Structure formats: structure tokens, C-alpha cells
Amino acid sequence: MVVPVVRRILAPVEIADSREPEFDYAIQLAAQLRAELLLLAVIDTPATVNLIGRHRAMAGGGRDFDKALQDEVQAMLQKIVDKAAESGVQALGHLTFSENVEEQILKEALLQRVDLILVRSRGRSGIMKALLGSTAGEILKAAPCPVLVARS
């Protein structure tokens, strides 16, 4: 019996982007490897989130900003999980708040004992800057497992 080398893939979800996150590549890779796909959305700068929420509350916005933000991100994660299920891939979505996105991704990789981290890189200002000065670069430097950097 052949034991798969990659059983769990961690794929951070970029939530700052205004467009729908693209996860076809991650889903296809997980399907080909018969691996579980773990999605992680990290909402950074909680202080900023708290300030915006407080400002909206003072302005008469009756809705709890943190809750609305969490609901929006959870819905985004659920869409990806549902899309993965349609392809026969088991996927789980997780949301967390952290000041340091890279650190949280690395911590999750250790906690979940993933075999591969799949990160996206825009590569806007040259490949070296994209790999060494970005979130992808920081993950590459310190990851406890192999990292696959896919160009966005």
C-alpha cells in the first residue's frame, strides 16, 4: 500500500482583495494528491478592526462590525469549501485574528501538521521581491514543511 506523501495542504485565503478568492488551483492540486485542503483566513490588525467598529457604532451603525466581518469571511470560506466538495475534495475553513499573518500561518501549519503550504504571490515587482519580501517569502524562510508558491 502506498501512503500519500501529501495528505494535508494549508492554503491561506487572501481576504484583503476585493475580488472573490481564486482557489481552483488549490482544489485541483488537492484532488490530484487526494489530500485534505485546509483554508486559513487571517484577519490582521485587530486594533484597526476595533477602531472601525467603534467609529461605526458611534455613527449610529447598529450592526456589530466584528460580527459582520466574521460572517462575511466565513461565507467566503464556505463558498470555497463547497466548491472543493463538488470536486470531491475534503476541505475545512478556519478564521482567526492576528497581528502577524505570516506567524499565524506558520503556527497553523505546525498545529495542523500539514504536509504542504500553498501560497499565492502576485510577483508585481520582480520575483526576488515577491519571494523574499512578501508574505510568501516569509513563509518560505520559516515553514516547517515544503511550500509551493503559485503565481496569482
C-alpha positions as CSV (number, residue, x, y, z in Angstrom):
1,M,0.0,0.0,0.0
2,V,1.3,3.4,-1.0
3,V,1.0,6.1,1.6
4,P,0.5,9.6,0.1
5,V,3.3,12.0,0.8
6,V,1.0,15.0,0.9
7,R,-2.1,14.3,3.0
8,R,-2.9,17.9,4.2
9,I,-2.5,21.1,2.3
10,L,-2.7,24.5,4.0
11,A,-3.9,27.3,1.8
12,P,-4.1,30.8,3.3
13,V,-7.0,32.9,2.0
14,E,-6.3,36.5,1.0
15,I,-9.3,38.5,2.3
16,A,-8.0,42.0,1.6
17,D,-8.5,41.6,-2.1
18,S,-11.9,43.0,-3.3
19,R,-12.4,40.1,-5.7
20,E,-13.5,36.6,-5.0
21,P,-10.5,34.5,-4.0
22,E,-9.4,32.1,-6.7
23,F,-8.9,28.5,-5.4
24,D,-9.3,26.3,-8.4
25,Y,-5.6,25.5,-8.4
26,A,-5.6,24.5,-4.7
27,I,-8.7,22.4,-5.2
28,Q,-7.3,20.7,-8.3
29,L,-4.0,20.0,-6.6
30,A,-5.7,18.6,-3.5
31,A,-7.9,16.4,-5.8
32,Q,-4.9,15.1,-7.7
33,L,-3.0,14.3,-4.5
34,R,-6.1,13.0,-2.7
35,A,-5.2,15.5,0.1
36,E,-7.4,17.4,2.6
37,L,-7.4,21.1,1.9
38,L,-7.2,23.4,5.0
39,L,-8.2,27.0,4.3
40,L,-7.0,29.7,6.7
41,A,-8.2,33.3,6.7
42,V,-6.3,35.6,9.0
43,I,-7.8,39.0,9.7
44,D,-4.9,41.1,10.7
45,T,-4.7,44.4,12.7
46,P,-7.5,43.8,15.2
47,A,-6.9,47.2,16.6
48,T,-7.9,48.7,13.2
49,V,-11.0,46.5,13.1
50,N,-11.9,47.6,16.6
51,L,-11.5,51.3,15.7
52,I,-13.6,51.0,12.6
53,G,-16.3,49.1,14.6
54,R,-16.3,51.7,17.3
55,H,-16.5,54.5,14.8
56,R,-19.5,52.8,13.1
57,A,-21.2,52.3,16.4
58,M,-20.7,56.0,17.3
59,A,-22.1,57.0,13.9
60,G,-25.3,55.1,14.6
61,G,-24.5,51.9,12.7
62,G,-26.4,49.4,14.8
63,R,-24.6,46.3,13.5
64,D,-21.7,44.8,15.3
65,F,-18.8,45.4,12.9
66,D,-16.6,42.5,14.1
67,K,-19.5,40.1,13.8
68,A,-20.4,41.3,10.3
69,L,-16.7,41.0,9.2
70,Q,-16.5,37.4,10.6
71,D,-19.8,36.5,8.9
72,E,-18.5,37.8,5.6
73,V,-15.2,35.9,5.8
74,Q,-16.9,32.7,7.0
75,A,-19.3,32.9,4.0
76,M,-16.2,33.4,1.7
77,L,-14.6,30.3,3.2
78,Q,-17.8,28.3,3.0
79,K,-18.0,29.0,-0.8
80,I,-14.5,27.6,-1.3
81,V,-15.3,24.6,0.9
82,D,-18.5,23.9,-1.1
83,K,-16.6,24.3,-4.4
84,A,-14.0,21.8,-3.1
85,A,-16.7,19.3,-2.1
86,E,-18.1,19.5,-5.7
87,S,-14.7,18.3,-6.8
88,G,-14.6,15.5,-4.2
89,V,-12.0,17.3,-2.0
90,Q,-12.5,17.4,1.7
91,A,-11.9,21.0,2.8
92,L,-12.1,22.9,6.1
93,G,-12.2,26.6,6.6
94,H,-10.8,28.4,9.6
95,L,-10.8,32.1,10.6
96,T,-8.6,33.8,13.1
97,F,-7.5,37.3,14.1
98,S,-3.8,38.0,14.4
99,E,-1.4,41.0,14.2
100,N,1.2,38.8,12.3
101,V,-0.3,37.0,9.3
102,E,2.9,35.0,8.5
103,E,3.4,33.9,12.1
104,Q,-0.2,32.7,12.3
105,I,0.1,30.8,9.0
106,L,3.2,29.1,10.3
107,K,1.6,28.3,13.6
108,E,-1.4,26.8,11.9
109,A,0.9,24.6,9.7
110,L,2.5,23.2,12.8
111,L,-0.7,22.7,14.8
112,Q,-2.5,21.0,11.8
113,R,0.6,19.0,10.9
114,V,0.3,19.9,7.2
115,D,2.5,18.4,4.6
116,L,2.4,21.4,2.2
117,I,1.7,25.1,2.3
118,L,0.3,26.6,-0.9
119,V,0.7,30.4,-1.0
120,R,-0.1,32.8,-3.8
121,S,2.3,35.5,-4.9
122,R,1.4,38.4,-7.2
123,G,5.1,39.0,-8.2
124,R,4.4,42.6,-9.1
125,S,7.9,43.9,-8.6
126,G,10.2,41.1,-9.6
127,I,10.4,37.6,-8.4
128,M,13.0,38.2,-5.8
129,K,11.0,40.9,-4.1
130,A,7.8,38.7,-4.3
131,L,9.6,35.7,-2.8
132,L,11.8,37.4,-0.2
133,G,9.9,40.5,0.8
134,S,6.4,39.3,0.9
135,T,4.1,37.0,3.0
136,A,5.1,34.2,0.7
137,G,8.8,34.9,1.2
138,E,8.4,35.0,5.0
139,I,6.6,31.6,4.9
140,L,9.3,30.2,2.6
141,K,12.0,31.1,5.1
142,A,10.4,29.6,8.1
143,A,8.0,26.9,7.1
144,P,8.0,23.5,8.8
145,C,7.2,21.8,5.6
146,P,7.5,22.3,1.8
147,V,6.0,25.5,0.4
148,L,4.5,25.8,-3.1
149,V,4.3,29.4,-4.3
150,A,1.8,29.8,-7.1
151,R,1.7,33.0,-9.1
152,S,-1.6,34.9,-8.9
